[in-house]
Amino acid sequence: MPNIYLKRIYDPYDEGDGCRILVDRLWPRGISKENARLSFWLKEVAPSPDLRKWFCHKPELFSEFRQRYIQELGSGGPQSQAAQQIFDIASKEPVTLLYGAKDPVYNHAIVLYEELMNRIKN
């Protein structure tokens, strides 16, 4: 069963993180690439630029944002393919999804994590 974890990129590195994947379209402020200790940066899995700008991390828009982002993830396009790539890696080793958002509840990484966990259940 795939092991997928979620944490802010600003949280300390842990050996148990496994494959560390940054899932943001933009590089997080104030962190160097060296300190990030990424396995890779998969910006293709992040919400489209238009959706990201529309949402603007406003909690009152999160429900609608979630629906739109889930549609993007299921579209068969680059986001869907990138999500499948994460799922495939997670079937072989632990994966930690890293995000830079300040809000740990209302962000795209939560939606992505939940969608990947739903794939595991199905």
C-alpha positions as CSV (number, residue, x, y, z in Angstrom):
1,M,0.0,0.0,0.0
2,P,1.4,3.4,-1.0
3,N,2.7,5.6,1.8
4,I,1.9,9.2,1.1
5,Y,2.6,12.0,3.5
6,L,2.0,15.8,3.5
7,K,4.0,18.6,5.0
8,R,5.1,22.2,4.6
9,I,8.4,22.6,2.8
10,Y,9.5,24.8,5.8
11,D,9.1,21.8,8.2
12,P,12.4,20.0,9.1
13,Y,13.7,17.3,6.8
14,D,13.2,13.8,8.1
15,E,14.9,10.6,6.8
16,G,11.5,9.0,6.8
17,D,10.2,11.5,4.2
18,G,11.2,9.2,1.4
19,C,10.8,10.8,-2.0
20,R,10.3,14.5,-1.4
21,I,8.2,16.2,-4.1
22,L,7.4,19.9,-4.2
23,V,3.8,20.1,-5.6
24,D,3.7,24.0,-5.9
25,R,3.7,25.8,-9.2
26,L,5.8,28.6,-7.7
27,W,9.0,28.2,-5.7
28,P,8.3,28.9,-2.0
29,R,9.7,32.1,-0.6
30,G,12.7,32.1,1.7
31,I,13.9,28.6,1.1
32,S,17.0,27.6,-0.9
33,K,17.0,24.7,-3.2
34,E,19.7,23.1,-1.1
35,N,17.7,23.4,2.1
36,A,14.6,22.0,0.4
37,R,16.3,18.6,-0.1
38,L,13.8,17.8,-2.9
39,S,13.8,14.6,-4.9
40,F,12.1,16.7,-7.6
41,W,9.8,19.6,-8.3
42,L,6.5,18.5,-10.0
43,K,4.9,21.8,-10.8
44,E,2.6,20.2,-13.4
45,V,0.5,18.7,-10.6
46,A,-0.4,22.1,-9.1
47,P,-3.6,23.9,-10.0
48,S,-3.6,25.8,-13.2
49,P,-2.4,29.4,-13.0
50,D,-5.9,30.8,-13.5
51,L,-7.4,28.6,-10.8
52,R,-4.6,29.4,-8.4
53,K,-5.0,33.2,-8.9
54,W,-8.8,32.9,-8.6
55,F,-8.6,31.0,-5.3
56,C,-5.9,33.3,-3.8
57,H,-6.0,31.1,-0.6
58,K,-9.4,32.5,0.5
59,P,-11.1,30.0,2.8
60,E,-14.6,31.1,1.7
61,L,-13.7,29.9,-1.9
62,F,-12.1,26.6,-0.9
63,S,-15.2,24.4,-1.5
64,E,-15.5,25.6,-5.1
65,F,-11.7,25.6,-5.5
66,R,-11.6,21.9,-4.4
67,Q,-14.2,21.0,-7.0
68,R,-12.4,22.8,-9.8
69,Y,-9.0,21.4,-8.8
70,I,-10.4,17.8,-8.6
71,Q,-11.7,18.3,-12.2
72,E,-8.3,19.4,-13.3
73,L,-6.7,16.4,-11.6
74,G,-9.1,14.1,-13.4
75,S,-9.0,15.7,-16.8
76,G,-6.4,13.4,-18.3
77,G,-4.1,16.4,-18.9
78,P,-0.7,17.2,-17.4
79,Q,-2.1,17.5,-13.8
80,S,-3.7,14.1,-14.1
81,Q,-0.5,12.5,-15.5
82,A,1.6,14.1,-12.7
83,A,-0.8,12.8,-10.0
84,Q,-0.4,9.4,-11.5
85,Q,3.4,9.8,-11.5
86,I,3.2,10.5,-7.7
87,F,0.9,7.5,-7.2
88,D,3.3,5.2,-9.1
89,I,6.3,6.4,-7.1
90,A,4.3,5.9,-3.8
91,S,3.7,2.3,-4.8
92,K,7.4,1.7,-4.5
93,E,8.6,4.0,-1.7
94,P,7.3,6.6,0.8
95,V,6.4,9.9,-0.8
96,T,6.1,13.3,1.0
97,L,4.2,16.0,-0.8
98,L,5.7,19.4,0.1
99,Y,3.9,22.7,-0.2
100,G,4.7,26.3,0.7
101,A,1.2,27.7,1.7
102,K,0.9,29.1,5.2
103,D,-2.5,27.7,5.8
104,P,-2.4,24.0,6.5
105,V,-6.1,23.5,5.9
106,Y,-7.1,25.6,2.8
107,N,-4.5,24.8,0.2
108,H,-4.2,22.7,-3.0
109,A,-1.8,20.1,-1.4
110,I,-4.6,19.0,0.9
111,V,-6.9,18.3,-2.1
112,L,-4.1,16.5,-4.0
113,Y,-3.3,14.4,-0.9
114,E,-6.9,13.4,-0.5
115,E,-7.3,12.6,-4.1
116,L,-4.2,10.3,-4.0
117,M,-5.5,8.7,-0.9
118,N,-8.9,8.1,-2.6
119,R,-7.0,6.3,-5.4
120,I,-5.4,4.0,-2.9
121,K,-8.9,3.1,-1.5
122,N,-10.3,2.4,-4.9
